Structure formats: structure tokens, C-alpha cells
């Protein structure tokens, strides 16, 4: 997530030279592209951390530093 984000609530996932914006609420692709395997891992991770992603979204919207979220294990 970046400061000065735009609606809808989303996060950025980067893999190699590819980037995707993923909706926090629906886990749907907003824009961009990731290889299918990478996208699957991102969705799995995001589903496990949906509440924390929502909290971080609120933080960046109010110019607060988001909290680190653990990687997929």
C-alpha cells in the first residue's frame, strides 16, 4: 500500500516485473497482472490477513505507517 491511495481499498502485489492491484474486500483483480501461480499465492496470503489489510488501508488513508504483515508460510 502507498500513501495517497485511491478507492476501492486495495493492495499492490509485485512479482518480478509484474504488478497487480487486488481488492481487499473481494480479493478480485482491480488492474494489472501476475502469473497464475503468483496470483494464487497472493490471494491465499491476502485471505489469511484480510483484517490486517483493512486496518492498514485505514492507516495509509490517514497518513499513518501501515504495520508489517507476515509472509505466507
GROMACS elastic network, one bead per residue, 0.5 to 0.9 nm:
[ bonds ]
;  ai    aj funct       b0    kb
    1     5     6  0.73740   500
    1    10     6  0.75509   500
    1    11     6  0.51435   500
    1    12     6  0.60234   500
    1    56     6  0.79910   500
    1    57     6  0.73024   500
    1    60     6  0.73245   500
    1    66     6  0.79629   500
    2     5     6  0.58698   500
    2    11     6  0.82985   500
    2    12     6  0.84587   500
    2    60     6  0.67692   500
    2    61     6  0.88932   500
    3    59     6  0.89552   500
    3    60     6  0.52078   500
    3    61     6  0.65979   500
    3    62     6  0.83849   500
    3    63     6  0.62438   500
    3    64     6  0.83489   500
    3    65     6  0.86422   500
    4    60     6  0.73766   500
    4    61     6  0.66475   500
    4    62     6  0.89420   500
    4    63     6  0.79270   500
    5     8     6  0.88452   500
    5     9     6  0.81813   500
    5    10     6  0.84838   500
    5    57     6  0.85662   500
    5    60     6  0.75039   500
    5    61     6  0.67630   500
    6     9     6  0.73381   500
    6    10     6  0.84520   500
    6    61     6  0.86990   500
    7    10     6  0.75153   500
    8    23     6  0.69088   500
    8    24     6  0.83137   500
    8    25     6  0.87374   500
    8    30     6  0.87506   500
    9    22     6  0.85171   500
    9    23     6  0.60099   500
    9    24     6  0.57776   500
    9    25     6  0.72519   500
    9    54     6  0.77001   500
    9    57     6  0.65342   500
    9    58     6  0.88428   500
   10    21     6  0.62708   500
   10    22     6  0.52465   500
   10    25     6  0.79133   500
   10    27     6  0.85807   500
   10    30     6  0.79876   500
   10    53     6  0.83909   500
   10    54     6  0.87274   500
   10    57     6  0.75543   500
   11    20     6  0.82898   500
   11    21     6  0.56363   500
   11    22     6  0.54892   500
   11    23     6  0.67806   500
   11    24     6  0.68691   500
   11    53     6  0.78840   500
   11    57     6  0.81753   500
   12    19     6  0.68323   500
   12    20     6  0.57440   500
   12    22     6  0.64222   500
   13    18     6  0.83509   500
   13    19     6  0.55950   500
   13    20     6  0.52710   500
   13    21     6  0.63953   500
   13    22     6  0.74623   500
   13    34     6  0.81792   500
   13    39     6  0.85476   500
   13    42     6  0.72624   500
   14    17     6  0.71778   500
   14    18     6  0.57453   500
   14    20     6  0.65508   500
   14    21     6  0.89576   500
   14    34     6  0.77409   500
   15    18     6  0.52769   500
   15    19     6  0.63265   500
   15    20     6  0.86684   500
   15    34     6  0.67732   500
   15    35     6  0.82332   500
   15    38     6  0.71732   500
   16    19     6  0.81299   500
   18    32     6  0.75781   500
   18    33     6  0.62779   500
   18    34     6  0.57959   500
   18    35     6  0.81904   500
   19    31     6  0.85381   500
   19    32     6  0.57022   500
   19    33     6  0.58627   500
   19    34     6  0.62650   500
   20    29     6  0.69400   500
   20    30     6  0.74398   500
   20    31     6  0.57814   500
   20    34     6  0.61466   500
   20    39     6  0.85793   500
   21    28     6  0.86453   500
   21    29     6  0.60775   500
   21    30     6  0.52661   500
   21    31     6  0.52695   500
   21    32     6  0.62328   500
   21    33     6  0.81842   500
   22    25     6  0.89111   500
   22    26     6  0.83071   500
   22    27     6  0.57967   500
   22    28     6  0.56790   500
   22    30     6  0.54011   500
   22    31     6  0.73735   500
   22    32     6  0.88724   500
   22    43     6  0.84537   500
   23    26     6  0.55755   500
   23    28     6  0.53407   500
   23    29     6  0.63675   500
   23    30     6  0.61306   500
   24    27     6  0.54173   500
   24    28     6  0.79152   500
   24    46     6  0.76366   500
   24    47     6  0.86582   500
   24    50     6  0.66483   500
   24    53     6  0.68574   500
   24    54     6  0.69178   500
   24    57     6  0.88336   500
   25    28     6  0.81292   500
   25    50     6  0.78278   500
   25    54     6  0.82870   500
   26    29     6  0.87083   500
   27    30     6  0.88332   500
   27    43     6  0.65004   500
   27    46     6  0.74991   500
   27    47     6  0.75518   500
   28    43     6  0.86644   500
   29    32     6  0.74410   500
   29    33     6  0.79613   500
   33    36     6  0.88230   500
   33    39     6  0.82533   500
   34    37     6  0.81368   500
   34    38     6  0.61762   500
   34    39     6  0.55447   500
   35    38     6  0.53999   500
   35    39     6  0.60767   500
   35    40     6  0.86570   500
   36    39     6  0.50131   500
   36    40     6  0.61014   500
   36    41     6  0.87134   500
   37    40     6  0.51415   500
   37    41     6  0.64185   500
   37    42     6  0.87281   500
   38    41     6  0.51825   500
   38    42     6  0.61843   500
   38    43     6  0.86881   500
   39    42     6  0.50206   500
   39    43     6  0.61555   500
   39    44     6  0.85489   500
   40    43     6  0.52194   500
   40    44     6  0.61650   500
   40    45     6  0.86342   500
   41    44     6  0.50568   500
   41    45     6  0.61332   500
   41    46     6  0.85250   500
   41    72     6  0.78474   500
   42    45     6  0.51307   500
   42    46     6  0.60193   500
   42    47     6  0.84944   500
   42    72     6  0.84967   500
   43    46     6  0.50073   500
   43    47     6  0.59452   500
   43    48     6  0.85826   500
   44    47     6  0.52602   500
   44    48     6  0.64845   500
   44    49     6  0.89035   500
   44    72     6  0.79759   500
   45    48     6  0.52902   500
   45    49     6  0.64161   500
   45    50     6  0.85572   500
   45    70     6  0.89886   500
   45    71     6  0.72159   500
   45    72     6  0.55272   500
   45    73     6  0.88878   500
   46    49     6  0.50371   500
   46    50     6  0.55590   500
   46    53     6  0.75554   500
   47    50     6  0.52862   500
   47    51     6  0.87757   500
   48    51     6  0.83121   500
   48    72     6  0.86827   500
   49    52     6  0.53521   500
   49    53     6  0.61492   500
   49    54     6  0.87373   500
   49    69     6  0.75822   500
   49    70     6  0.86619   500
   50    53     6  0.50433   500
   50    54     6  0.62603   500
   50    55     6  0.87241   500
   51    54     6  0.51339   500
   51    55     6  0.63189   500
   51    56     6  0.86819   500
   52    56     6  0.60994   500
   52    57     6  0.85120   500
   52    67     6  0.81515   500
   52    69     6  0.73997   500
   53    56     6  0.50433   500
   53    57     6  0.60763   500
   53    58     6  0.87397   500
   53    66     6  0.88623   500
   53    69     6  0.82023   500
   54    57     6  0.50302   500
   54    58     6  0.64605   500
   54    59     6  0.87543   500
   55    58     6  0.52795   500
   55    59     6  0.63718   500
   55    60     6  0.89408   500
   55    66     6  0.80441   500
   55    67     6  0.86210   500
   56    60     6  0.62385   500
   56    61     6  0.85301   500
   56    64     6  0.85677   500
   56    65     6  0.79563   500
   56    67     6  0.64376   500
   56    68     6  0.89003   500
   57    60     6  0.53965   500
   57    61     6  0.62236   500
   57    62     6  0.88174   500
   57    66     6  0.75944   500
   58    61     6  0.51577   500
   58    62     6  0.64806   500
   58    63     6  0.87945   500
   58    64     6  0.84154   500
   58    66     6  0.86604   500
   59    62     6  0.52740   500
   59    63     6  0.62290   500
   59    65     6  0.64044   500
   59    66     6  0.58475   500
   59    67     6  0.87009   500
   60    64     6  0.52077   500
   60    65     6  0.62841   500
   60    66     6  0.62317   500
   61    64     6  0.74763   500
   62    65     6  0.89911   500
   63    66     6  0.89308   500
   66    69     6  0.89403   500
   70    73     6  0.84415   500
